Amino acid sequence: MDNLGFLFAANVFVWGGILVYVFTLMKRNRSLKADLDLLNETLNKDKRHD
C-alpha cells in the first residue's frame, strides 16, 4: 500500500498521454476534412466550367 502514489501518478500519466493523442487525432482529422472540402470544391468548379 506504500506505492499508491506511484500507481496514481502512472495512471494520470497514461490517461494524459491518451488525451493528448486523441486531441492530436482530432486536429489531424479537421485538417484532412478541410483539405477534402477544398479538393471537392476545386473539382466541382472544374466540372462546371466544362
PDBQT receptor file of N, H, CA, C and O in Angstrom, charges set to zero:
ATOM      1  N   MET A   1       0.806  -1.211   0.000  1.00  0.00    +0.000 N 
ATOM      2  CA  MET A   1       0.000   0.000   0.000  1.00  0.00    +0.000 C 
ATOM      3  C   MET A   1       0.844   1.267   0.000  1.00  0.00    +0.000 C 
ATOM      4  O   MET A   1       0.305   2.371  -0.085  1.00  0.00    +0.000 OA
ATOM      5  N   ASP A   2       2.141   1.121   0.093  1.00  0.00    +0.000 N 
ATOM      6  H   ASP A   2       2.579   0.225   0.162  1.00  0.00    +0.000 HD
ATOM      7  CA  ASP A   2       3.011   2.296   0.107  1.00  0.00    +0.000 C 
ATOM      8  C   ASP A   2       3.183   2.898  -1.289  1.00  0.00    +0.000 C 
ATOM      9  O   ASP A   2       3.604   4.048  -1.410  1.00  0.00    +0.000 OA
ATOM     10  N   ASN A   3       2.874   2.161  -2.319  1.00  0.00    +0.000 N 
ATOM     11  H   ASN A   3       2.532   1.227  -2.221  1.00  0.00    +0.000 HD
ATOM     12  CA  ASN A   3       3.131   2.620  -3.684  1.00  0.00    +0.000 C 
ATOM     13  C   ASN A   3       1.891   3.181  -4.375  1.00  0.00    +0.000 C 
ATOM     14  O   ASN A   3       1.878   3.288  -5.601  1.00  0.00    +0.000 OA
ATOM     15  N   LEU A   4       0.870   3.537  -3.638  1.00  0.00    +0.000 N 
ATOM     16  H   LEU A   4       0.881   3.450  -2.642  1.00  0.00    +0.000 HD
ATOM     17  CA  LEU A   4      -0.351   4.060  -4.249  1.00  0.00    +0.000 C 
ATOM     18  C   LEU A   4      -0.099   5.397  -4.944  1.00  0.00    +0.000 C 
ATOM     19  O   LEU A   4      -0.752   5.696  -5.944  1.00  0.00    +0.000 OA
ATOM     20  N   GLY A   5       0.814   6.190  -4.448  1.00  0.00    +0.000 N 
ATOM     21  H   GLY A   5       1.344   5.947  -3.635  1.00  0.00    +0.000 HD
ATOM     22  CA  GLY A   5       1.161   7.455  -5.088  1.00  0.00    +0.000 C 
ATOM     23  C   GLY A   5       1.757   7.235  -6.468  1.00  0.00    +0.000 C 
ATOM     24  O   GLY A   5       1.434   7.947  -7.419  1.00  0.00    +0.000 OA
ATOM     25  N   PHE A   6       2.637   6.231  -6.566  1.00  0.00    +0.000 N 
ATOM     26  H   PHE A   6       2.899   5.652  -5.793  1.00  0.00    +0.000 HD
ATOM     27  CA  PHE A   6       3.235   5.912  -7.861  1.00  0.00    +0.000 C 
ATOM     28  C   PHE A   6       2.180   5.358  -8.826  1.00  0.00    +0.000 C 
ATOM     29  O   PHE A   6       2.198   5.667 -10.017  1.00  0.00    +0.000 OA
ATOM     30  N   LEU A   7       1.271   4.545  -8.306  1.00  0.00    +0.000 N 
ATOM     31  H   LEU A   7       1.256   4.294  -7.339  1.00  0.00    +0.000 HD
ATOM     32  CA  LEU A   7       0.199   3.997  -9.133  1.00  0.00    +0.000 C 
ATOM     33  C   LEU A   7      -0.688   5.115  -9.652  1.00  0.00    +0.000 C 
ATOM     34  O   LEU A   7      -1.059   5.121 -10.825  1.00  0.00    +0.000 OA
ATOM     35  N   PHE A   8      -1.028   6.058  -8.791  1.00  0.00    +0.000 N 
ATOM     36  H   PHE A   8      -0.727   6.054  -7.838  1.00  0.00    +0.000 HD
ATOM     37  CA  PHE A   8      -1.848   7.198  -9.197  1.00  0.00    +0.000 C 
ATOM     38  C   PHE A   8      -1.112   8.043 -10.236  1.00  0.00    +0.000 C 
ATOM     39  O   PHE A   8      -1.709   8.446 -11.235  1.00  0.00    +0.000 OA
ATOM     40  N   ALA A   9       0.163   8.313 -10.016  1.00  0.00    +0.000 N 
ATOM     41  H   ALA A   9       0.647   7.985  -9.205  1.00  0.00    +0.000 HD
ATOM     42  CA  ALA A   9       0.952   9.112 -10.960  1.00  0.00    +0.000 C 
ATOM     43  C   ALA A   9       1.048   8.420 -12.319  1.00  0.00    +0.000 C 
ATOM     44  O   ALA A   9       0.942   9.078 -13.355  1.00  0.00    +0.000 OA
ATOM     45  N   ALA A  10       1.243   7.124 -12.325  1.00  0.00    +0.000 N 
ATOM     46  H   ALA A  10       1.329   6.590 -11.484  1.00  0.00    +0.000 HD
ATOM     47  CA  ALA A  10       1.317   6.386 -13.587  1.00  0.00    +0.000 C 
ATOM     48  C   ALA A  10      -0.030   6.429 -14.308  1.00  0.00    +0.000 C 
ATOM     49  O   ALA A  10      -0.081   6.578 -15.529  1.00  0.00    +0.000 OA
ATOM     50  N   ASN A  11      -1.109   6.299 -13.557  1.00  0.00    +0.000 N 
ATOM     51  H   ASN A  11      -1.068   6.178 -12.565  1.00  0.00    +0.000 HD
ATOM     52  CA  ASN A  11      -2.449   6.354 -14.132  1.00  0.00    +0.000 C 
ATOM     53  C   ASN A  11      -2.705   7.724 -14.766  1.00  0.00    +0.000 C 
ATOM     54  O   ASN A  11      -3.219   7.801 -15.882  1.00  0.00    +0.000 OA
ATOM     55  N   VAL A  12      -2.353   8.793 -14.069  1.00  0.00    +0.000 N 
ATOM     56  H   VAL A  12      -1.936   8.730 -13.163  1.00  0.00    +0.000 HD
ATOM     57  CA  VAL A  12      -2.524  10.139 -14.607  1.00  0.00    +0.000 C 
ATOM     58  C   VAL A  12      -1.664  10.328 -15.857  1.00  0.00    +0.000 C 
ATOM     59  O   VAL A  12      -2.117  10.922 -16.836  1.00  0.00    +0.000 OA
ATOM     60  N   PHE A  13      -0.442   9.834 -15.831  1.00  0.00    +0.000 N 
ATOM     61  H   PHE A  13      -0.074   9.352 -15.036  1.00  0.00    +0.000 HD
ATOM     62  CA  PHE A  13       0.460   9.952 -16.971  1.00  0.00    +0.000 C 
ATOM     63  C   PHE A  13      -0.107   9.229 -18.194  1.00  0.00    +0.000 C 
ATOM     64  O   PHE A  13      -0.097   9.780 -19.295  1.00  0.00    +0.000 OA
ATOM     65  N   VAL A  14      -0.593   8.018 -18.014  1.00  0.00    +0.000 N 
ATOM     66  H   VAL A  14      -0.601   7.570 -17.120  1.00  0.00    +0.000 HD
ATOM     67  CA  VAL A  14      -1.131   7.243 -19.135  1.00  0.00    +0.000 C 
ATOM     68  C   VAL A  14      -2.381   7.915 -19.700  1.00  0.00    +0.000 C 
ATOM     69  O   VAL A  14      -2.501   8.063 -20.916  1.00  0.00    +0.000 OA
ATOM     70  N   TRP A  15      -3.313   8.323 -18.836  1.00  0.00    +0.000 N 
ATOM     71  H   TRP A  15      -3.215   8.203 -17.848  1.00  0.00    +0.000 HD
ATOM     72  CA  TRP A  15      -4.537   8.971 -19.322  1.00  0.00    +0.000 C 
ATOM     73  C   TRP A  15      -4.228  10.313 -19.974  1.00  0.00    +0.000 C 
ATOM     74  O   TRP A  15      -4.884  10.701 -20.941  1.00  0.00    +0.000 OA
ATOM     75  N   GLY A  16      -3.241  11.017 -19.455  1.00  0.00    +0.000 N 
ATOM     76  H   GLY A  16      -2.707  10.702 -18.670  1.00  0.00    +0.000 HD
ATOM     77  CA  GLY A  16      -2.823  12.273 -20.084  1.00  0.00    +0.000 C 
ATOM     78  C   GLY A  16      -2.296  12.030 -21.486  1.00  0.00    +0.000 C 
ATOM     79  O   GLY A  16      -2.598  12.783 -22.412  1.00  0.00    +0.000 OA
ATOM     80  N   GLY A  17      -1.502  10.971 -21.639  1.00  0.00    +0.000 N 
ATOM     81  H   GLY A  17      -1.256  10.360 -20.887  1.00  0.00    +0.000 HD
ATOM     82  CA  GLY A  17      -0.991  10.625 -22.958  1.00  0.00    +0.000 C 
ATOM     83  C   GLY A  17      -2.105  10.250 -23.917  1.00  0.00    +0.000 C 
ATOM     84  O   GLY A  17      -2.071  10.630 -25.088  1.00  0.00    +0.000 OA
ATOM     85  N   ILE A  18      -3.090   9.509 -23.434  1.00  0.00    +0.000 N 
ATOM     86  H   ILE A  18      -3.117   9.200 -22.483  1.00  0.00    +0.000 HD
ATOM     87  CA  ILE A  18      -4.221   9.127 -24.276  1.00  0.00    +0.000 C 
ATOM     88  C   ILE A  18      -4.992  10.363 -24.713  1.00  0.00    +0.000 C 
ATOM     89  O   ILE A  18      -5.376  10.469 -25.878  1.00  0.00    +0.000 OA
ATOM     90  N   LEU A  19      -5.223  11.293 -23.802  1.00  0.00    +0.000 N 
ATOM     91  H   LEU A  19      -4.911  11.206 -22.856  1.00  0.00    +0.000 HD
ATOM     92  CA  LEU A  19      -5.955  12.518 -24.147  1.00  0.00    +0.000 C 
ATOM     93  C   LEU A  19      -5.200  13.359 -25.175  1.00  0.00    +0.000 C 
ATOM     94  O   LEU A  19      -5.799  13.884 -26.113  1.00  0.00    +0.000 OA
ATOM     95  N   VAL A  20      -3.897  13.485 -24.997  1.00  0.00    +0.000 N 
ATOM     96  H   VAL A  20      -3.410  13.058 -24.235  1.00  0.00    +0.000 HD
ATOM     97  CA  VAL A  20      -3.089  14.240 -25.963  1.00  0.00    +0.000 C 
ATOM     98  C   VAL A  20      -3.162  13.572 -27.330  1.00  0.00    +0.000 C 
ATOM     99  O   VAL A  20      -3.284  14.254 -28.348  1.00  0.00    +0.000 OA
ATOM    100  N   TYR A  21      -3.088  12.249 -27.361  1.00  0.00    +0.000 N 
ATOM    101  H   TYR A  21      -2.989  11.695 -26.534  1.00  0.00    +0.000 HD
ATOM    102  CA  TYR A  21      -3.163  11.509 -28.621  1.00  0.00    +0.000 C 
ATOM    103  C   TYR A  21      -4.520  11.715 -29.304  1.00  0.00    +0.000 C 
ATOM    104  O   TYR A  21      -4.579  11.925 -30.515  1.00  0.00    +0.000 OA
ATOM    105  N   VAL A  22      -5.604  11.655 -28.532  1.00  0.00    +0.000 N 
ATOM    106  H   VAL A  22      -5.557  11.484 -27.548  1.00  0.00    +0.000 HD
ATOM    107  CA  VAL A  22      -6.939  11.838 -29.100  1.00  0.00    +0.000 C 
ATOM    108  C   VAL A  22      -7.100  13.249 -29.654  1.00  0.00    +0.000 C 
ATOM    109  O   VAL A  22      -7.646  13.422 -30.744  1.00  0.00    +0.000 OA
ATOM    110  N   PHE A  23      -6.638  14.253 -28.926  1.00  0.00    +0.000 N 
ATOM    111  H   PHE A  23      -6.195  14.112 -28.040  1.00  0.00    +0.000 HD
ATOM    112  CA  PHE A  23      -6.745  15.628 -29.416  1.00  0.00    +0.000 C 
ATOM    113  C   PHE A  23      -5.891  15.840 -30.664  1.00  0.00    +0.000 C 
ATOM    114  O   PHE A  23      -6.276  16.596 -31.556  1.00  0.00    +0.000 OA
ATOM    115  N   THR A  24      -4.735  15.179 -30.733  1.00  0.00    +0.000 N 
ATOM    116  H   THR A  24      -4.423  14.565 -30.009  1.00  0.00    +0.000 HD
ATOM    117  CA  THR A  24      -3.899  15.260 -31.926  1.00  0.00    +0.000 C 
ATOM    118  C   THR A  24      -4.620  14.648 -33.122  1.00  0.00    +0.000 C 
ATOM    119  O   THR A  24      -4.597  15.204 -34.220  1.00  0.00    +0.000 OA
ATOM    120  N   LEU A  25      -5.256  13.504 -32.905  1.00  0.00    +0.000 N 
ATOM    121  H   LEU A  25      -5.275  13.053 -32.013  1.00  0.00    +0.000 HD
ATOM    122  CA  LEU A  25      -6.019  12.876 -33.982  1.00  0.00    +0.000 C 
ATOM    123  C   LEU A  25      -7.188  13.752 -34.425  1.00  0.00    +0.000 C 
ATOM    124  O   LEU A  25      -7.485  13.837 -35.617  1.00  0.00    +0.000 OA
ATOM    125  N   MET A  26      -7.842  14.396 -33.482  1.00  0.00    +0.000 N 
ATOM    126  H   MET A  26      -7.600  14.328 -32.514  1.00  0.00    +0.000 HD
ATOM    127  CA  MET A  26      -8.952  15.285 -33.833  1.00  0.00    +0.000 C 
ATOM    128  C   MET A  26      -8.464  16.459 -34.682  1.00  0.00    +0.000 C 
ATOM    129  O   MET A  26      -9.126  16.854 -35.642  1.00  0.00    +0.000 OA
ATOM    130  N   LYS A  27      -7.317  17.007 -34.330  1.00  0.00    +0.000 N 
ATOM    131  H   LYS A  27      -6.779  16.685 -33.550  1.00  0.00    +0.000 HD
ATOM    132  CA  LYS A  27      -6.752  18.118 -35.097  1.00  0.00    +0.000 C 
ATOM    133  C   LYS A  27      -6.388  17.677 -36.511  1.00  0.00    +0.000 C 
ATOM    134  O   LYS A  27      -6.667  18.387 -37.476  1.00  0.00    +0.000 OA
ATOM    135  N   ARG A  28      -5.768  16.509 -36.634  1.00  0.00    +0.000 N 
ATOM    136  H   ARG A  28      -5.541  15.931 -35.850  1.00  0.00    +0.000 HD
ATOM    137  CA  ARG A  28      -5.417  15.986 -37.959  1.00  0.00    +0.000 C 
ATOM    138  C   ARG A  28      -6.672  15.726 -38.781  1.00  0.00    +0.000 C 
ATOM    139  O   ARG A  28      -6.698  15.988 -39.983  1.00  0.00    +0.000 OA
ATOM    140  N   ASN A  29      -7.706  15.212 -38.134  1.00  0.00    +0.000 N 
ATOM    141  H   ASN A  29      -7.684  15.000 -37.157  1.00  0.00    +0.000 HD
ATOM    142  CA  ASN A  29      -8.956  14.918 -38.820  1.00  0.00    +0.000 C 
ATOM    143  C   ASN A  29      -9.588  16.194 -39.368  1.00  0.00    +0.000 C 
ATOM    144  O   ASN A  29     -10.080  16.208 -40.496  1.00  0.00    +0.000 OA
ATOM    145  N   ARG A  30      -9.576  17.266 -38.575  1.00  0.00    +0.000 N 
ATOM    146  H   ARG A  30      -9.176  17.255 -37.658  1.00  0.00    +0.000 HD
ATOM    147  CA  ARG A  30     -10.116  18.547 -39.042  1.00  0.00    +0.000 C 
ATOM    148  C   ARG A  30      -9.318  19.070 -40.230  1.00  0.00    +0.000 C 
ATOM    149  O   ARG A  30      -9.888  19.607 -41.179  1.00  0.00    +0.000 OA
ATOM    150  N   SER A  31      -8.005  18.914 -40.174  1.00  0.00    +0.000 N 
ATOM    151  H   SER A  31      -7.542  18.477 -39.402  1.00  0.00    +0.000 HD
ATOM    152  CA  SER A  31      -7.157  19.376 -41.262  1.00  0.00    +0.000 C 
ATOM    153  C   SER A  31      -7.429  18.585 -42.537  1.00  0.00    +0.000 C 
ATOM    154  O   SER A  31      -7.518  19.159 -43.622  1.00  0.00    +0.000 OA
ATOM    155  N   LEU A  32      -7.559  17.272 -42.404  1.00  0.00    +0.000 N 
ATOM    156  H   LEU A  32      -7.486  16.806 -41.522  1.00  0.00    +0.000 HD
ATOM    157  CA  LEU A  32      -7.857  16.443 -43.573  1.00  0.00    +0.000 C 
ATOM    158  C   LEU A  32      -9.228  16.765 -44.146  1.00  0.00    +0.000 C 
ATOM    159  O   LEU A  32      -9.403  16.781 -45.365  1.00  0.00    +0.000 OA
ATOM    160  N   LYS A  33     -10.202  17.022 -43.279  1.00  0.00    +0.000 N 
ATOM    161  H   LYS A  33     -10.060  17.009 -42.290  1.00  0.00    +0.000 HD
ATOM    162  CA  LYS A  33     -11.539  17.372 -43.758  1.00  0.00    +0.000 C 
ATOM    163  C   LYS A  33     -11.499  18.690 -44.525  1.00  0.00    +0.000 C 
ATOM    164  O   LYS A  33     -12.159  18.824 -45.556  1.00  0.00    +0.000 OA
ATOM    165  N   ALA A  34     -10.746  19.645 -44.043  1.00  0.00    +0.000 N 
ATOM    166  H   ALA A  34     -10.210  19.536 -43.205  1.00  0.00    +0.000 HD
ATOM    167  CA  ALA A  34     -10.618  20.925 -44.745  1.00  0.00    +0.000 C 
ATOM    168  C   ALA A  34      -9.967  20.722 -46.108  1.00  0.00    +0.000 C 
ATOM    169  O   ALA A  34     -10.387  21.329 -47.094  1.00  0.00    +0.000 OA
ATOM    170  N   ASP A  35      -8.941  19.871 -46.171  1.00  0.00    +0.000 N 
ATOM    171  H   ASP A  35      -8.600  19.379 -45.371  1.00  0.00    +0.000 HD
ATOM    172  CA  ASP A  35      -8.291  19.584 -47.451  1.00  0.00    +0.000 C 
ATOM    173  C   ASP A  35      -9.258  18.900 -48.417  1.00  0.00    +0.000 C 
ATOM    174  O   ASP A  35      -9.284  19.224 -49.604  1.00  0.00    +0.000 OA
ATOM    175  N   LEU A  36     -10.047  17.962 -47.914  1.00  0.00    +0.000 N 
ATOM    176  H   LEU A  36     -10.026  17.699 -46.949  1.00  0.00    +0.000 HD
ATOM    177  CA  LEU A  36     -11.016  17.279 -48.768  1.00  0.00    +0.000 C 
ATOM    178  C   LEU A  36     -12.102  18.225 -49.262  1.00  0.00    +0.000 C 
ATOM    179  O   LEU A  36     -12.519  18.153 -50.418  1.00  0.00    +0.000 OA
ATOM    180  N   ASP A  37     -12.554  19.104 -48.389  1.00  0.00    +0.000 N 
ATOM    181  H   ASP A  37     -12.215  19.163 -47.450  1.00  0.00    +0.000 HD
ATOM    182  CA  ASP A  37     -13.564  20.086 -48.804  1.00  0.00    +0.000 C 
ATOM    183  C   ASP A  37     -13.018  20.995 -49.905  1.00  0.00    +0.000 C 
ATOM    184  O   ASP A  37     -13.717  21.287 -50.875  1.00  0.00    +0.000 OA
ATOM    185  N   LEU A  38     -11.784  21.436 -49.758  1.00  0.00    +0.000 N 
ATOM    186  H   LEU A  38     -11.216  21.199 -48.970  1.00  0.00    +0.000 HD
ATOM    187  CA  LEU A  38     -11.154  22.275 -50.773  1.00  0.00    +0.000 C 
ATOM    188  C   LEU A  38     -11.003  21.507 -52.090  1.00  0.00    +0.000 C 
ATOM    189  O   LEU A  38     -11.250  22.055 -53.164  1.00  0.00    +0.000 OA
ATOM    190  N   LEU A  39     -10.600  20.245 -52.000  1.00  0.00    +0.000 N 
ATOM    191  H   LEU A  39     -10.400  19.800 -51.127  1.00  0.00    +0.000 HD
ATOM    192  CA  LEU A  39     -10.459  19.430 -53.192  1.00  0.00    +0.000 C 
ATOM    193  C   LEU A  39     -11.810  19.236 -53.890  1.00  0.00    +0.000 C 
ATOM    194  O   LEU A  39     -11.899  19.342 -55.113  1.00  0.00    +0.000 OA
ATOM    195  N   ASN A  40     -12.860  18.952 -53.111  1.00  0.00    +0.000 N 
ATOM    196  H   ASN A  40     -12.788  18.866 -52.118  1.00  0.00    +0.000 HD
ATOM    197  CA  ASN A  40     -14.194  18.795 -53.686  1.00  0.00    +0.000 C 
ATOM    198  C   ASN A  40     -14.667  20.080 -54.342  1.00  0.00    +0.000 C 
ATOM    199  O   ASN A  40     -15.258  20.055 -55.422  1.00  0.00    +0.000 OA
ATOM    200  N   GLU A  41     -14.408  21.191 -53.695  1.00  0.00    +0.000 N 
ATOM    201  H   GLU A  41     -13.927  21.212 -52.818  1.00  0.00    +0.000 HD
ATOM    202  CA  GLU A  41     -14.790  22.479 -54.262  1.00  0.00    +0.000 C 
ATOM    203  C   GLU A  41     -14.066  22.729 -55.581  1.00  0.00    +0.000 C 
ATOM    204  O   GLU A  41     -14.671  23.197 -56.545  1.00  0.00    +0.000 OA
ATOM    205  N   THR A  42     -12.786  22.421 -55.621  1.00  0.00    +0.000 N 
ATOM    206  H   THR A  42     -12.295  22.041 -54.838  1.00  0.00    +0.000 HD
ATOM    207  CA  THR A  42     -11.995  22.612 -56.843  1.00  0.00    +0.000 C 
ATOM    208  C   THR A  42     -12.496  21.695 -57.962  1.00  0.00    +0.000 C 
ATOM    209  O   THR A  42     -12.629  22.126 -59.107  1.00  0.00    +0.000 OA
ATOM    210  N   LEU A  43     -12.767  20.453 -57.635  1.00  0.00    +0.000 N 
ATOM    211  H   LEU A  43     -12.659  20.103 -56.705  1.00  0.00    +0.000 HD
ATOM    212  CA  LEU A  43     -13.250  19.514 -58.646  1.00  0.00    +0.000 C 
ATOM    213  C   LEU A  43     -14.627  19.921 -59.167  1.00  0.00    +0.000 C 
ATOM    214  O   LEU A  43     -14.885  19.830 -60.367  1.00  0.00    +0.000 OA
ATOM    215  N   ASN A  44     -15.504  20.364 -58.282  1.00  0.00    +0.000 N 
ATOM    216  H   ASN A  44     -15.294  20.438 -57.308  1.00  0.00    +0.000 HD
ATOM    217  CA  ASN A  44     -16.830  20.793 -58.710  1.00  0.00    +0.000 C 
ATOM    218  C   ASN A  44     -16.757  22.046 -59.577  1.00  0.00    +0.000 C 
ATOM    219  O   ASN A  44     -17.529  22.197 -60.524  1.00  0.00    +0.000 OA
ATOM    220  N   LYS A  45     -15.829  22.941 -59.253  1.00  0.00    +0.000 N 
ATOM    221  H   LYS A  45     -15.201  22.817 -58.484  1.00  0.00    +0.000 HD
ATOM    222  CA  LYS A  45     -15.659  24.151 -60.050  1.00  0.00    +0.000 C 
ATOM    223  C   LYS A  45     -15.166  23.796 -61.448  1.00  0.00    +0.000 C 
ATOM    224  O   LYS A  45     -15.612  24.384 -62.434  1.00  0.00    +0.000 OA
ATOM    225  N   ASP A  46     -14.248  22.837 -61.538  1.00  0.00    +0.000 N 
ATOM    226  H   ASP A  46     -13.886  22.360 -60.737  1.00  0.00    +0.000 HD
ATOM    227  CA  ASP A  46     -13.734  22.403 -62.835  1.00  0.00    +0.000 C 
ATOM    228  C   ASP A  46     -14.831  21.734 -63.668  1.00  0.00    +0.000 C 
ATOM    229  O   ASP A  46     -14.868  21.911 -64.886  1.00  0.00    +0.000 OA
ATOM    230  N   LYS A  47     -15.708  20.982 -63.044  1.00  0.00    +0.000 N 
ATOM    231  H   LYS A  47     -15.678  20.839 -62.055  1.00  0.00    +0.000 HD
ATOM    232  CA  LYS A  47     -16.799  20.325 -63.760  1.00  0.00    +0.000 C 
ATOM    233  C   LYS A  47     -17.786  21.355 -64.324  1.00  0.00    +0.000 C 
ATOM    234  O   LYS A  47     -18.325  21.163 -65.413  1.00  0.00    +0.000 OA
ATOM    235  N   ARG A  48     -18.019  22.432 -63.595  1.00  0.00    +0.000 N 
ATOM    236  H   ARG A  48     -17.581  22.588 -62.710  1.00  0.00    +0.000 HD
ATOM    237  CA  ARG A  48     -18.963  23.454 -64.042  1.00  0.00    +0.000 C 
ATOM    238  C   ARG A  48     -18.419  24.192 -65.258  1.00  0.00    +0.000 C 
ATOM    239  O   ARG A  48     -19.194  24.650 -66.097  1.00  0.00    +0.000 OA
ATOM    240  N   HIS A  49     -17.111  24.311 -65.362  1.00  0.00    +0.000 N 
ATOM    241  H   HIS A  49     -16.482  23.939 -64.680  1.00  0.00    +0.000 HD
ATOM    242  CA  HIS A  49     -16.509  25.044 -66.491  1.00  0.00    +0.000 C 
ATOM    243  C   HIS A  49     -16.439  24.208 -67.758  1.00  0.00    +0.000 C 
ATOM    244  O   HIS A  49     -16.252  24.753 -68.846  1.00  0.00    +0.000 OA
ATOM    245  N   ASP A  50     -16.586  22.893 -67.637  1.00  0.00    +0.000 N 
ATOM    246  H   ASP A  50     -16.738  22.450 -66.753  1.00  0.00    +0.000 HD
ATOM    247  CA  ASP A  50     -16.502  22.023 -68.838  1.00  0.00    +0.000 C 
ATOM    248  C   ASP A  50     -17.773  22.001 -69.628  1.00  0.00    +0.000 C 
ATOM    249  O   ASP A  50     -17.852  21.322 -70.652  1.00  0.00    +0.000 OA
TER     250      ASP A  50
